[in-house]
Every structure is written in C-alpha cells, then in structure tokens.
Amino acid sequence: MPIPDSRRPAPQPRQLQCETCGTEHQLTIHAITAIGVAGGDLVTVSYTCNDCSLFQEHLAYASDVAAALHQVRWMAQVIMFGDDYIHCGFPMEEAEFEIERLCYQSSNSGTGLSAVCLPTRVLRCRCGFQLEVPE
C-alpha cells in the first residue's frame, strides 16, 4: 500500500560525495538549481564522479555546494546555475535568436529530404565560446 504524500518523508539534503567511491574531490559539477525562496538554503546539484562515472543529482545546502566548488578540480565546460549558463566564470549572454534547420531522410518520404525547424538561442561567452540551446 503506497504511503500518502502527506506522510512521505521529504528528501533530505546530502553532501556532495560519490555514493560508490566515497570521493568528494573527484567530481565534475554540471548544474546547480535553486529550489526557491521557500527552500531557503536548498539547491539541487548534479555531478559526475570522475573515478567511476556515476551521475548523481540530489538536494544539498547551497553553502555545502559553494564549499565544494572551491575543492573540486573539474567543472563541466559549461555549468548551469539556475537559468544561466556559466562559462569562464561568467554568465553567457544571449547573442541572437536563430532557427536551425535539420534535414533527414525518411523511408515514408521517398527519395526527398524532410526538414524540421528548431528554434534556438545562441549564447556567447566573453572569451568567444558559443553555445546554441533549444528555445
């Protein structure tokens, strides 16, 4: 019999640490998302262990994540911090709106190519790095 939502224990914040290896220093952080004002100091953090390649995502205290950011040796080339994409330590800025046209061949369409238009945003870093993300 399932436990009603009102009696189900809320997820608890955890330290950034690989569940398999136990390491705290061999992690690549990918994203940090604030829970909101009601969450107080809570964030959702996602990271991968560089030793065993285990991906993890869980609640953590923002202060613990900040401390971990000073200790980790690796960060993803682009890290999502809330709604921002961070590269070189700064939020990337929107450059322009683009429509990407993807072509594919389908067995149903005969010999011609079919196309799909995908709206995207182009983000650029101060260093010149560019990233195209779906709208």
DASULPE-V346071 format. One record per residue. SS is DSSP state (H for helix, E for strand, C for the rest). NEAR is the number of other ideal C-beta (glycine too) atoms within 8 Angstrom. D_FIRST is the distance of its C-alpha to the first C-alpha in Angstrom with 1 decimal. Layout:
# DASULPE-V346071
SS NEAR D_FIRST
SS NEAR D_FIRST
This chain:
# DASULPE-V346071
C 2 0.0
C 3 3.8
C 6 6.6
C 6 9.2
H 5 12.4
H 4 14.5
H 5 12.9
C 7 12.5
C 4 15.7
C 4 18.5
C 6 20.1
C 6 23.0
C 9 26.5
C 8 27.8
C 6 31.4
C 12 32.8
C 8 32.8
C 14 32.0
C 5 28.9
C 7 30.7
C 9 34.3
C 6 34.0
C 10 36.9
C 11 37.4
C 7 40.7
C 11 40.2
E 15 38.0
E 10 38.8
E 16 37.3
E 9 36.6
E 11 35.2
E 12 34.6
E 9 32.9
E 9 33.0
C 10 29.8
C 5 32.0
H 4 33.7
H 5 30.5
H 9 29.5
C 6 32.8
C 7 33.6
E 12 30.6
E 14 31.0
E 12 29.2
E 14 31.3
E 9 31.4
E 12 33.6
E 10 34.4
E 14 35.6
C 8 39.2
C 8 39.0
C 7 35.9
C 7 35.2
C 10 31.6
E 7 30.6
E 10 28.4
E 8 27.4
E 9 25.9
E 11 26.6
E 14 29.8
E 9 32.4
H 10 35.3
H 7 37.7
H 11 36.2
H 14 36.5
H 8 40.0
H 8 40.9
H 12 39.5
H 9 41.6
H 6 44.6
H 7 43.6
C 11 42.4
C 4 45.2
E 8 43.7
E 8 42.5
E 8 41.7
E 5 44.9
E 9 43.2
E 12 40.4
E 12 38.4
E 9 38.5
C 7 36.6
C 3 38.3
E 8 41.4
E 12 42.4
E 12 44.4
E 13 47.2
C 8 50.0
C 4 48.3
E 8 48.8
E 7 46.8
C 14 48.0
E 6 49.7
E 7 49.3
E 7 52.4
E 5 52.2
E 8 50.0
E 9 50.4
E 8 49.2
E 9 48.6
E 8 49.5
E 8 47.7
E 8 49.2
E 8 47.7
E 8 48.8
C 6 46.7
H 4 47.3
H 4 47.1
H 9 49.7
C 4 52.5
C 3 54.7
C 6 54.3
E 7 52.1
E 9 49.4
E 8 48.7
E 8 45.9
E 8 46.6
E 9 44.2
E 9 44.9
E 12 45.0
E 10 46.2
E 12 48.6
E 13 48.3
E 10 51.1
C 12 51.5
C 5 54.8
C 6 55.6
C 6 55.5
C 10 52.2
E 9 50.6
E 12 47.1
E 9 46.0
E 8 42.5
E 6 41.0
C 6 41.2
